Amino acid sequence: MEITVTGRKMTISDELRSYVEEKIGNSLKVFSITPMNVEVVLRKEKNPANPRPAVAEVTLFTKGHIIRSEEAEEDIYAAIDVAAAKTERQLRKYKTKVIDRRYGGKKLGEALVAEEHAEKATREIDEHLVHLEEDGVVVRVKEIDLVALSEKEALLQIDLLGHDFFVYNDDETGLVNVIYRRRDGSYGLLKPLIETPTY
């Protein structure tokens, strides 16, 4: 297991790096998965009105899945602690949903798409931060590669990533679909309307 620690607009001291490696490393012991790569990004927001300016982002790449958590607290050490705890919960969820449960007579992990395709579906190829001060404008752009997934595979990915929505290509129609999390905790699915042309 490899843990990479980087700082965004902040310097990572040896003490802070050791703290991250210990806390995140301990949270990963609940379930040993190989191979596993972990990226930890620490940053401090500069907005003085923000009561929780310290942010810790943890992203795990393993077995064709990406597991992500992001937490903000008053100081960076507290943010690391909370992110480590959430990462542990996400790993337990991964173990339950992917490894232990049966899916169509097979283990779910066996039924999912190949590792390289699942990684490609959710990997952020490029991320541009646009520094704009006005409200109501785009401040972040992410480019993603879309690959074919089933509805169940897409539901698993949105759950592991902790996002409010997930964009993918439907493996049956080849069209772009969007799964989103509703306010009551259930999920919705946006599908394009396909009309048969009349001649």
Rosetta constraint file for C-alpha pairs under 8 A:
AtomPair CA 1 CA 34 HARMONIC 7.32 0.50
AtomPair CA 1 CA 35 HARMONIC 6.77 0.50
AtomPair CA 1 CA 36 HARMONIC 5.29 0.50
AtomPair CA 1 CA 37 HARMONIC 5.82 0.50
AtomPair CA 1 CA 38 HARMONIC 7.55 0.50
AtomPair CA 2 CA 36 HARMONIC 6.99 0.50
AtomPair CA 2 CA 37 HARMONIC 5.12 0.50
AtomPair CA 2 CA 38 HARMONIC 6.03 0.50
AtomPair CA 3 CA 21 HARMONIC 6.76 0.50
AtomPair CA 3 CA 37 HARMONIC 6.33 0.50
AtomPair CA 3 CA 38 HARMONIC 4.69 0.50
AtomPair CA 3 CA 39 HARMONIC 5.87 0.50
AtomPair CA 3 CA 40 HARMONIC 7.22 0.50
AtomPair CA 4 CA 38 HARMONIC 6.17 0.50
AtomPair CA 4 CA 39 HARMONIC 4.85 0.50
AtomPair CA 4 CA 40 HARMONIC 6.00 0.50
AtomPair CA 5 CA 12 HARMONIC 7.88 0.50
AtomPair CA 5 CA 17 HARMONIC 6.61 0.50
AtomPair CA 5 CA 20 HARMONIC 7.64 0.50
AtomPair CA 5 CA 39 HARMONIC 6.19 0.50
AtomPair CA 5 CA 40 HARMONIC 4.79 0.50
AtomPair CA 5 CA 41 HARMONIC 5.97 0.50
AtomPair CA 5 CA 42 HARMONIC 7.67 0.50
AtomPair CA 6 CA 12 HARMONIC 6.85 0.50
AtomPair CA 6 CA 39 HARMONIC 7.93 0.50
AtomPair CA 6 CA 40 HARMONIC 6.35 0.50
AtomPair CA 6 CA 41 HARMONIC 5.01 0.50
AtomPair CA 6 CA 42 HARMONIC 6.36 0.50
AtomPair CA 7 CA 11 HARMONIC 5.90 0.50
AtomPair CA 7 CA 12 HARMONIC 5.88 0.50
AtomPair CA 7 CA 41 HARMONIC 5.62 0.50
AtomPair CA 7 CA 42 HARMONIC 4.81 0.50
AtomPair CA 7 CA 43 HARMONIC 5.80 0.50
AtomPair CA 8 CA 41 HARMONIC 6.90 0.50
AtomPair CA 8 CA 42 HARMONIC 6.10 0.50
AtomPair CA 8 CA 43 HARMONIC 4.88 0.50
AtomPair CA 8 CA 44 HARMONIC 7.63 0.50
AtomPair CA 9 CA 43 HARMONIC 6.25 0.50
AtomPair CA 9 CA 44 HARMONIC 7.11 0.50
AtomPair CA 10 CA 42 HARMONIC 7.65 0.50
AtomPair CA 10 CA 43 HARMONIC 6.19 0.50
AtomPair CA 10 CA 44 HARMONIC 7.04 0.50
AtomPair CA 12 CA 16 HARMONIC 6.14 0.50
AtomPair CA 12 CA 17 HARMONIC 6.34 0.50
AtomPair CA 13 CA 17 HARMONIC 6.14 0.50
AtomPair CA 14 CA 18 HARMONIC 6.12 0.50
AtomPair CA 15 CA 19 HARMONIC 6.23 0.50
AtomPair CA 16 CA 20 HARMONIC 6.26 0.50
AtomPair CA 17 CA 21 HARMONIC 6.21 0.50
AtomPair CA 18 CA 22 HARMONIC 6.11 0.50
AtomPair CA 19 CA 23 HARMONIC 6.08 0.50
AtomPair CA 20 CA 24 HARMONIC 5.75 0.50
AtomPair CA 20 CA 25 HARMONIC 7.76 0.50
AtomPair CA 20 CA 80 HARMONIC 6.73 0.50
AtomPair CA 21 CA 25 HARMONIC 5.40 0.50
AtomPair CA 22 CA 26 HARMONIC 6.01 0.50
AtomPair CA 23 CA 27 HARMONIC 6.43 0.50
AtomPair CA 23 CA 80 HARMONIC 7.41 0.50
AtomPair CA 23 CA 81 HARMONIC 6.79 0.50
AtomPair CA 23 CA 84 HARMONIC 6.18 0.50
AtomPair CA 24 CA 28 HARMONIC 6.37 0.50
AtomPair CA 24 CA 80 HARMONIC 7.93 0.50
AtomPair CA 24 CA 84 HARMONIC 5.17 0.50
AtomPair CA 24 CA 87 HARMONIC 7.87 0.50
AtomPair CA 25 CA 29 HARMONIC 6.65 0.50
AtomPair CA 26 CA 30 HARMONIC 7.79 0.50
AtomPair CA 27 CA 84 HARMONIC 5.77 0.50
AtomPair CA 27 CA 85 HARMONIC 6.61 0.50
AtomPair CA 27 CA 87 HARMONIC 6.63 0.50
AtomPair CA 27 CA 88 HARMONIC 4.89 0.50
AtomPair CA 28 CA 32 HARMONIC 6.93 0.50
AtomPair CA 28 CA 87 HARMONIC 7.64 0.50
AtomPair CA 28 CA 88 HARMONIC 6.31 0.50
AtomPair CA 28 CA 91 HARMONIC 7.47 0.50
AtomPair CA 30 CA 88 HARMONIC 6.94 0.50
AtomPair CA 30 CA 91 HARMONIC 7.53 0.50
AtomPair CA 30 CA 92 HARMONIC 7.38 0.50
AtomPair CA 31 CA 91 HARMONIC 6.84 0.50
AtomPair CA 31 CA 92 HARMONIC 7.32 0.50
AtomPair CA 31 CA 95 HARMONIC 7.41 0.50
AtomPair CA 33 CA 62 HARMONIC 7.15 0.50
AtomPair CA 33 CA 63 HARMONIC 7.83 0.50
AtomPair CA 34 CA 62 HARMONIC 7.01 0.50
AtomPair CA 34 CA 63 HARMONIC 7.54 0.50
AtomPair CA 35 CA 62 HARMONIC 5.99 0.50
AtomPair CA 35 CA 63 HARMONIC 7.08 0.50
AtomPair CA 36 CA 60 HARMONIC 6.78 0.50
AtomPair CA 36 CA 61 HARMONIC 5.73 0.50
AtomPair CA 36 CA 62 HARMONIC 4.78 0.50
AtomPair CA 36 CA 63 HARMONIC 7.72 0.50
AtomPair CA 37 CA 60 HARMONIC 5.82 0.50
AtomPair CA 37 CA 61 HARMONIC 5.25 0.50
AtomPair CA 37 CA 62 HARMONIC 6.76 0.50
AtomPair CA 38 CA 58 HARMONIC 7.04 0.50
AtomPair CA 38 CA 59 HARMONIC 5.70 0.50
AtomPair CA 38 CA 60 HARMONIC 4.57 0.50
AtomPair CA 38 CA 61 HARMONIC 6.38 0.50
AtomPair CA 39 CA 57 HARMONIC 8.00 0.50
AtomPair CA 39 CA 58 HARMONIC 5.87 0.50
AtomPair CA 39 CA 59 HARMONIC 5.21 0.50
AtomPair CA 39 CA 60 HARMONIC 6.56 0.50
AtomPair CA 40 CA 56 HARMONIC 7.00 0.50
AtomPair CA 40 CA 57 HARMONIC 5.57 0.50
AtomPair CA 40 CA 58 HARMONIC 4.63 0.50
AtomPair CA 40 CA 59 HARMONIC 6.49 0.50
AtomPair CA 41 CA 56 HARMONIC 5.95 0.50
AtomPair CA 41 CA 57 HARMONIC 5.10 0.50
AtomPair CA 41 CA 58 HARMONIC 6.67 0.50
AtomPair CA 42 CA 54 HARMONIC 7.61 0.50
AtomPair CA 42 CA 55 HARMONIC 5.82 0.50
AtomPair CA 42 CA 56 HARMONIC 4.75 0.50
AtomPair CA 42 CA 57 HARMONIC 6.41 0.50
AtomPair CA 42 CA 76 HARMONIC 7.56 0.50
AtomPair CA 43 CA 54 HARMONIC 6.07 0.50
AtomPair CA 43 CA 55 HARMONIC 5.34 0.50
AtomPair CA 43 CA 56 HARMONIC 6.73 0.50
AtomPair CA 44 CA 53 HARMONIC 5.32 0.50
AtomPair CA 44 CA 54 HARMONIC 4.56 0.50
AtomPair CA 44 CA 55 HARMONIC 6.09 0.50
AtomPair CA 44 CA 76 HARMONIC 7.80 0.50
AtomPair CA 45 CA 50 HARMONIC 7.70 0.50
AtomPair CA 45 CA 53 HARMONIC 4.74 0.50
AtomPair CA 45 CA 54 HARMONIC 6.47 0.50
AtomPair CA 45 CA 55 HARMONIC 7.69 0.50
AtomPair CA 46 CA 53 HARMONIC 7.07 0.50
AtomPair CA 47 CA 53 HARMONIC 7.41 0.50
AtomPair CA 51 CA 73 HARMONIC 7.76 0.50
AtomPair CA 51 CA 74 HARMONIC 6.35 0.50
AtomPair CA 52 CA 72 HARMONIC 5.58 0.50
AtomPair CA 52 CA 73 HARMONIC 4.36 0.50
AtomPair CA 52 CA 74 HARMONIC 4.30 0.50
AtomPair CA 52 CA 75 HARMONIC 7.33 0.50
AtomPair CA 53 CA 72 HARMONIC 6.50 0.50
AtomPair CA 53 CA 73 HARMONIC 6.39 0.50
AtomPair CA 53 CA 74 HARMONIC 5.97 0.50
AtomPair CA 53 CA 75 HARMONIC 7.26 0.50
AtomPair CA 54 CA 72 HARMONIC 5.41 0.50
AtomPair CA 54 CA 73 HARMONIC 5.35 0.50
AtomPair CA 54 CA 74 HARMONIC 5.84 0.50
AtomPair CA 54 CA 75 HARMONIC 5.24 0.50
AtomPair CA 54 CA 76 HARMONIC 4.88 0.50
AtomPair CA 54 CA 79 HARMONIC 6.35 0.50
AtomPair CA 55 CA 70 HARMONIC 7.02 0.50
AtomPair CA 55 CA 71 HARMONIC 5.64 0.50
AtomPair CA 55 CA 72 HARMONIC 4.28 0.50
AtomPair CA 55 CA 73 HARMONIC 6.55 0.50
AtomPair CA 55 CA 76 HARMONIC 6.54 0.50
AtomPair CA 55 CA 79 HARMONIC 5.87 0.50
AtomPair CA 55 CA 80 HARMONIC 7.92 0.50
AtomPair CA 56 CA 70 HARMONIC 5.70 0.50
AtomPair CA 56 CA 71 HARMONIC 5.49 0.50
AtomPair CA 56 CA 72 HARMONIC 6.48 0.50
AtomPair CA 56 CA 76 HARMONIC 7.14 0.50
AtomPair CA 56 CA 79 HARMONIC 5.54 0.50
AtomPair CA 56 CA 80 HARMONIC 5.62 0.50
AtomPair CA 56 CA 83 HARMONIC 6.39 0.50
AtomPair CA 57 CA 68 HARMONIC 7.45 0.50
AtomPair CA 57 CA 69 HARMONIC 5.87 0.50
AtomPair CA 57 CA 70 HARMONIC 4.29 0.50
AtomPair CA 57 CA 71 HARMONIC 6.60 0.50
AtomPair CA 57 CA 83 HARMONIC 7.12 0.50
AtomPair CA 58 CA 68 HARMONIC 5.65 0.50
AtomPair CA 58 CA 69 HARMONIC 5.27 0.50
AtomPair CA 58 CA 70 HARMONIC 6.25 0.50
AtomPair CA 58 CA 83 HARMONIC 6.91 0.50
AtomPair CA 58 CA 84 HARMONIC 7.94 0.50
AtomPair CA 58 CA 87 HARMONIC 7.38 0.50
AtomPair CA 59 CA 66 HARMONIC 6.85 0.50
AtomPair CA 59 CA 67 HARMONIC 5.76 0.50
AtomPair CA 59 CA 68 HARMONIC 4.42 0.50
AtomPair CA 59 CA 69 HARMONIC 6.59 0.50
AtomPair CA 60 CA 66 HARMONIC 5.57 0.50
AtomPair CA 60 CA 67 HARMONIC 5.02 0.50
AtomPair CA 60 CA 68 HARMONIC 6.28 0.50
AtomPair CA 61 CA 65 HARMONIC 6.06 0.50
AtomPair CA 61 CA 66 HARMONIC 4.82 0.50
AtomPair CA 61 CA 67 HARMONIC 6.70 0.50
AtomPair CA 61 CA 119 HARMONIC 7.95 0.50
AtomPair CA 62 CA 66 HARMONIC 6.44 0.50
AtomPair CA 63 CA 115 HARMONIC 6.10 0.50
AtomPair CA 64 CA 114 HARMONIC 6.94 0.50
AtomPair CA 64 CA 115 HARMONIC 3.83 0.50
AtomPair CA 64 CA 116 HARMONIC 6.35 0.50
AtomPair CA 64 CA 117 HARMONIC 7.49 0.50
AtomPair CA 64 CA 118 HARMONIC 5.15 0.50
AtomPair CA 64 CA 119 HARMONIC 5.29 0.50
AtomPair CA 65 CA 115 HARMONIC 7.50 0.50
AtomPair CA 65 CA 118 HARMONIC 6.29 0.50
AtomPair CA 65 CA 119 HARMONIC 6.10 0.50
AtomPair CA 65 CA 157 HARMONIC 7.26 0.50
AtomPair CA 65 CA 160 HARMONIC 7.95 0.50
AtomPair CA 66 CA 119 HARMONIC 7.04 0.50
AtomPair CA 66 CA 122 HARMONIC 7.24 0.50
AtomPair CA 66 CA 123 HARMONIC 7.92 0.50
AtomPair CA 66 CA 157 HARMONIC 7.57 0.50
AtomPair CA 66 CA 160 HARMONIC 6.89 0.50
AtomPair CA 66 CA 161 HARMONIC 6.47 0.50
AtomPair CA 67 CA 87 HARMONIC 7.83 0.50
AtomPair CA 67 CA 90 HARMONIC 6.97 0.50
AtomPair CA 67 CA 91 HARMONIC 7.71 0.50
AtomPair CA 67 CA 160 HARMONIC 5.10 0.50
AtomPair CA 67 CA 161 HARMONIC 5.12 0.50
AtomPair CA 67 CA 162 HARMONIC 7.99 0.50
AtomPair CA 68 CA 87 HARMONIC 7.26 0.50
AtomPair CA 68 CA 160 HARMONIC 6.87 0.50
AtomPair CA 68 CA 161 HARMONIC 4.97 0.50
AtomPair CA 68 CA 162 HARMONIC 6.72 0.50
AtomPair CA 69 CA 83 HARMONIC 6.19 0.50
AtomPair CA 69 CA 86 HARMONIC 6.50 0.50
AtomPair CA 69 CA 87 HARMONIC 6.12 0.50
AtomPair CA 69 CA 161 HARMONIC 7.32 0.50
AtomPair CA 69 CA 162 HARMONIC 7.05 0.50
AtomPair CA 70 CA 83 HARMONIC 6.14 0.50
AtomPair CA 71 CA 79 HARMONIC 5.71 0.50
AtomPair CA 71 CA 80 HARMONIC 7.67 0.50
AtomPair CA 71 CA 82 HARMONIC 6.46 0.50
AtomPair CA 71 CA 83 HARMONIC 5.39 0.50
AtomPair CA 72 CA 79 HARMONIC 5.34 0.50
AtomPair CA 73 CA 78 HARMONIC 5.96 0.50
AtomPair CA 73 CA 79 HARMONIC 4.85 0.50
AtomPair CA 74 CA 78 HARMONIC 7.02 0.50
AtomPair CA 74 CA 79 HARMONIC 7.45 0.50
AtomPair CA 75 CA 79 HARMONIC 6.42 0.50
AtomPair CA 76 CA 80 HARMONIC 6.21 0.50
AtomPair CA 77 CA 81 HARMONIC 6.31 0.50
AtomPair CA 78 CA 82 HARMONIC 6.29 0.50
AtomPair CA 79 CA 83 HARMONIC 6.03 0.50
AtomPair CA 80 CA 84 HARMONIC 5.98 0.50
AtomPair CA 81 CA 85 HARMONIC 6.35 0.50
AtomPair CA 82 CA 86 HARMONIC 6.24 0.50
AtomPair CA 83 CA 87 HARMONIC 6.03 0.50
AtomPair CA 84 CA 88 HARMONIC 6.29 0.50
AtomPair CA 85 CA 89 HARMONIC 6.46 0.50
AtomPair CA 86 CA 90 HARMONIC 6.17 0.50
AtomPair CA 87 CA 91 HARMONIC 6.17 0.50
AtomPair CA 88 CA 92 HARMONIC 6.33 0.50
AtomPair CA 89 CA 93 HARMONIC 6.27 0.50
AtomPair CA 90 CA 94 HARMONIC 6.10 0.50
AtomPair CA 90 CA 160 HARMONIC 6.63 0.50
AtomPair CA 91 CA 95 HARMONIC 6.15 0.50
AtomPair CA 92 CA 96 HARMONIC 6.21 0.50
AtomPair CA 93 CA 97 HARMONIC 5.99 0.50
AtomPair CA 93 CA 160 HARMONIC 7.84 0.50
AtomPair CA 94 CA 98 HARMONIC 5.55 0.50
AtomPair CA 94 CA 99 HARMONIC 7.31 0.50
AtomPair CA 94 CA 160 HARMONIC 6.99 0.50
AtomPair CA 95 CA 99 HARMONIC 5.06 0.50
AtomPair CA 95 CA 100 HARMONIC 6.35 0.50
AtomPair CA 96 CA 100 HARMONIC 5.11 0.50
AtomPair CA 96 CA 101 HARMONIC 6.26 0.50
AtomPair CA 97 CA 101 HARMONIC 5.64 0.50
AtomPair CA 97 CA 108 HARMONIC 7.40 0.50
AtomPair CA 97 CA 156 HARMONIC 7.97 0.50
AtomPair CA 98 CA 107 HARMONIC 7.14 0.50
AtomPair CA 98 CA 108 HARMONIC 5.14 0.50
AtomPair CA 98 CA 109 HARMONIC 5.20 0.50
AtomPair CA 99 CA 107 HARMONIC 6.42 0.50
AtomPair CA 99 CA 108 HARMONIC 6.57 0.50
AtomPair CA 99 CA 109 HARMONIC 6.09 0.50
AtomPair CA 100 CA 107 HARMONIC 7.14 0.50
AtomPair CA 101 CA 107 HARMONIC 6.37 0.50
AtomPair CA 101 CA 108 HARMONIC 6.67 0.50
AtomPair CA 102 CA 106 HARMONIC 5.58 0.50
AtomPair CA 102 CA 107 HARMONIC 4.70 0.50
AtomPair CA 102 CA 108 HARMONIC 5.90 0.50
AtomPair CA 103 CA 107 HARMONIC 5.47 0.50
AtomPair CA 103 CA 108 HARMONIC 4.88 0.50
AtomPair CA 103 CA 111 HARMONIC 7.23 0.50
AtomPair CA 104 CA 108 HARMONIC 7.98 0.50
AtomPair CA 106 CA 110 HARMONIC 6.50 0.50
AtomPair CA 106 CA 111 HARMONIC 6.58 0.50
AtomPair CA 107 CA 111 HARMONIC 6.60 0.50
AtomPair CA 108 CA 112 HARMONIC 6.33 0.50
AtomPair CA 112 CA 153 HARMONIC 6.61 0.50
AtomPair CA 113 CA 117 HARMONIC 6.40 0.50
AtomPair CA 113 CA 118 HARMONIC 6.15 0.50
AtomPair CA 113 CA 149 HARMONIC 7.26 0.50
AtomPair CA 114 CA 118 HARMONIC 6.38 0.50
AtomPair CA 115 CA 119 HARMONIC 6.18 0.50
AtomPair CA 116 CA 120 HARMONIC 6.06 0.50
AtomPair CA 117 CA 121 HARMONIC 6.12 0.50
AtomPair CA 117 CA 147 HARMONIC 6.58 0.50
AtomPair CA 118 CA 122 HARMONIC 6.74 0.50
AtomPair CA 118 CA 147 HARMONIC 7.68 0.50
AtomPair CA 119 CA 123 HARMONIC 5.67 0.50
AtomPair CA 120 CA 145 HARMONIC 6.02 0.50
AtomPair CA 120 CA 146 HARMONIC 7.24 0.50
AtomPair CA 120 CA 147 HARMONIC 7.16 0.50
AtomPair CA 121 CA 144 HARMONIC 7.12 0.50
AtomPair CA 121 CA 145 HARMONIC 5.54 0.50
AtomPair CA 121 CA 146 HARMONIC 5.04 0.50
AtomPair CA 121 CA 147 HARMONIC 5.34 0.50
AtomPair CA 121 CA 168 HARMONIC 7.07 0.50
AtomPair CA 122 CA 144 HARMONIC 6.75 0.50
AtomPair CA 122 CA 145 HARMONIC 7.19 0.50
AtomPair CA 122 CA 146 HARMONIC 7.75 0.50
AtomPair CA 123 CA 144 HARMONIC 6.49 0.50
AtomPair CA 123 CA 145 HARMONIC 7.32 0.50
AtomPair CA 124 CA 142 HARMONIC 6.52 0.50
AtomPair CA 124 CA 143 HARMONIC 6.13 0.50
AtomPair CA 124 CA 144 HARMONIC 5.29 0.50
AtomPair CA 124 CA 145 HARMONIC 7.78 0.50
AtomPair CA 125 CA 142 HARMONIC 7.53 0.50
AtomPair CA 125 CA 143 HARMONIC 5.71 0.50
AtomPair CA 125 CA 144 HARMONIC 5.62 0.50
AtomPair CA 125 CA 145 HARMONIC 7.25 0.50
AtomPair CA 126 CA 142 HARMONIC 6.01 0.50
AtomPair CA 126 CA 143 HARMONIC 5.41 0.50
AtomPair CA 126 CA 144 HARMONIC 7.50 0.50
AtomPair CA 127 CA 140 HARMONIC 7.49 0.50
AtomPair CA 127 CA 141 HARMONIC 5.93 0.50
AtomPair CA 127 CA 142 HARMONIC 4.77 0.50
AtomPair CA 127 CA 143 HARMONIC 6.60 0.50
AtomPair CA 128 CA 140 HARMONIC 6.16 0.50
AtomPair CA 128 CA 141 HARMONIC 5.40 0.50
AtomPair CA 128 CA 142 HARMONIC 6.67 0.50
AtomPair CA 129 CA 139 HARMONIC 6.37 0.50
AtomPair CA 129 CA 140 HARMONIC 5.04 0.50
AtomPair CA 129 CA 141 HARMONIC 6.69 0.50
AtomPair CA 130 CA 138 HARMONIC 7.58 0.50
AtomPair CA 130 CA 139 HARMONIC 4.98 0.50
AtomPair CA 130 CA 140 HARMONIC 5.87 0.50
AtomPair CA 130 CA 141 HARMONIC 7.77 0.50
AtomPair CA 131 CA 139 HARMONIC 6.37 0.50
AtomPair CA 132 CA 137 HARMONIC 7.58 0.50
AtomPair CA 132 CA 139 HARMONIC 6.31 0.50
AtomPair CA 146 CA 167 HARMONIC 7.52 0.50
AtomPair CA 146 CA 168 HARMONIC 5.43 0.50
AtomPair CA 146 CA 169 HARMONIC 5.95 0.50
AtomPair CA 147 CA 168 HARMONIC 6.36 0.50
AtomPair CA 147 CA 169 HARMONIC 5.53 0.50
AtomPair CA 148 CA 168 HARMONIC 6.69 0.50
AtomPair CA 148 CA 169 HARMONIC 4.63 0.50
AtomPair CA 148 CA 170 HARMONIC 5.39 0.50
AtomPair CA 148 CA 171 HARMONIC 4.38 0.50
AtomPair CA 148 CA 174 HARMONIC 6.74 0.50
AtomPair CA 149 CA 153 HARMONIC 5.89 0.50
AtomPair CA 149 CA 154 HARMONIC 6.21 0.50
AtomPair CA 149 CA 168 HARMONIC 6.66 0.50
AtomPair CA 149 CA 169 HARMONIC 6.14 0.50
AtomPair CA 149 CA 170 HARMONIC 5.53 0.50
AtomPair CA 149 CA 171 HARMONIC 4.97 0.50
AtomPair CA 150 CA 154 HARMONIC 6.23 0.50
AtomPair CA 150 CA 170 HARMONIC 5.95 0.50
AtomPair CA 150 CA 171 HARMONIC 5.47 0.50
AtomPair CA 150 CA 172 HARMONIC 7.64 0.50
AtomPair CA 151 CA 155 HARMONIC 6.19 0.50
AtomPair CA 151 CA 170 HARMONIC 7.21 0.50
AtomPair CA 152 CA 156 HARMONIC 6.29 0.50
AtomPair CA 153 CA 157 HARMONIC 6.37 0.50
AtomPair CA 154 CA 158 HARMONIC 6.28 0.50
AtomPair CA 154 CA 166 HARMONIC 7.12 0.50
AtomPair CA 154 CA 168 HARMONIC 7.15 0.50
AtomPair CA 154 CA 179 HARMONIC 7.30 0.50
AtomPair CA 155 CA 159 HARMONIC 6.23 0.50
AtomPair CA 155 CA 179 HARMONIC 7.20 0.50
AtomPair CA 156 CA 160 HARMONIC 6.21 0.50
AtomPair CA 157 CA 161 HARMONIC 5.98 0.50
AtomPair CA 157 CA 166 HARMONIC 7.64 0.50
AtomPair CA 158 CA 162 HARMONIC 5.89 0.50
AtomPair CA 158 CA 163 HARMONIC 5.69 0.50
AtomPair CA 158 CA 164 HARMONIC 7.34 0.50
AtomPair CA 158 CA 165 HARMONIC 6.54 0.50
AtomPair CA 158 CA 166 HARMONIC 5.67 0.50
AtomPair CA 158 CA 179 HARMONIC 7.75 0.50
AtomPair CA 159 CA 163 HARMONIC 7.13 0.50
AtomPair CA 164 CA 180 HARMONIC 5.58 0.50
AtomPair CA 164 CA 181 HARMONIC 5.08 0.50
AtomPair CA 165 CA 178 HARMONIC 6.68 0.50
AtomPair CA 165 CA 179 HARMONIC 5.45 0.50
AtomPair CA 165 CA 180 HARMONIC 4.00 0.50
AtomPair CA 165 CA 181 HARMONIC 6.11 0.50
AtomPair CA 166 CA 178 HARMONIC 5.59 0.50
AtomPair CA 166 CA 179 HARMONIC 5.25 0.50
AtomPair CA 166 CA 180 HARMONIC 6.40 0.50
AtomPair CA 167 CA 176 HARMONIC 6.96 0.50
AtomPair CA 167 CA 177 HARMONIC 5.88 0.50
AtomPair CA 167 CA 178 HARMONIC 4.54 0.50
AtomPair CA 167 CA 179 HARMONIC 6.59 0.50
AtomPair CA 168 CA 176 HARMONIC 5.64 0.50
AtomPair CA 168 CA 177 HARMONIC 5.52 0.50
AtomPair CA 168 CA 178 HARMONIC 6.44 0.50
AtomPair CA 169 CA 173 HARMONIC 7.95 0.50
AtomPair CA 169 CA 174 HARMONIC 5.47 0.50
AtomPair CA 169 CA 175 HARMONIC 5.27 0.50
AtomPair CA 169 CA 176 HARMONIC 4.42 0.50
AtomPair CA 169 CA 177 HARMONIC 5.90 0.50
AtomPair CA 170 CA 174 HARMONIC 5.03 0.50
AtomPair CA 170 CA 175 HARMONIC 5.52 0.50
AtomPair CA 170 CA 176 HARMONIC 6.24 0.50
AtomPair CA 170 CA 177 HARMONIC 6.27 0.50
AtomPair CA 175 CA 191 HARMONIC 7.96 0.50
AtomPair CA 175 CA 192 HARMONIC 7.36 0.50
AtomPair CA 176 CA 191 HARMONIC 7.21 0.50
AtomPair CA 176 CA 192 HARMONIC 7.32 0.50
AtomPair CA 177 CA 189 HARMONIC 7.11 0.50
AtomPair CA 177 CA 190 HARMONIC 5.67 0.50
AtomPair CA 177 CA 191 HARMONIC 5.06 0.50
AtomPair CA 177 CA 192 HARMONIC 7.10 0.50
AtomPair CA 178 CA 189 HARMONIC 5.74 0.50
AtomPair CA 178 CA 190 HARMONIC 5.01 0.50
AtomPair CA 178 CA 191 HARMONIC 6.89 0.50
AtomPair CA 179 CA 187 HARMONIC 6.76 0.50
AtomPair CA 179 CA 188 HARMONIC 5.72 0.50
AtomPair CA 179 CA 189 HARMONIC 4.52 0.50
AtomPair CA 179 CA 190 HARMONIC 6.34 0.50
AtomPair CA 180 CA 187 HARMONIC 5.60 0.50
AtomPair CA 180 CA 188 HARMONIC 5.23 0.50
AtomPair CA 180 CA 189 HARMONIC 6.34 0.50
AtomPair CA 180 CA 190 HARMONIC 7.99 0.50
AtomPair CA 181 CA 185 HARMONIC 6.22 0.50
AtomPair CA 181 CA 186 HARMONIC 6.06 0.50
AtomPair CA 181 CA 187 HARMONIC 4.62 0.50
AtomPair CA 181 CA 188 HARMONIC 6.33 0.50
AtomPair CA 182 CA 186 HARMONIC 5.34 0.50
AtomPair CA 182 CA 187 HARMONIC 5.43 0.50
AtomPair CA 182 CA 188 HARMONIC 6.51 0.50
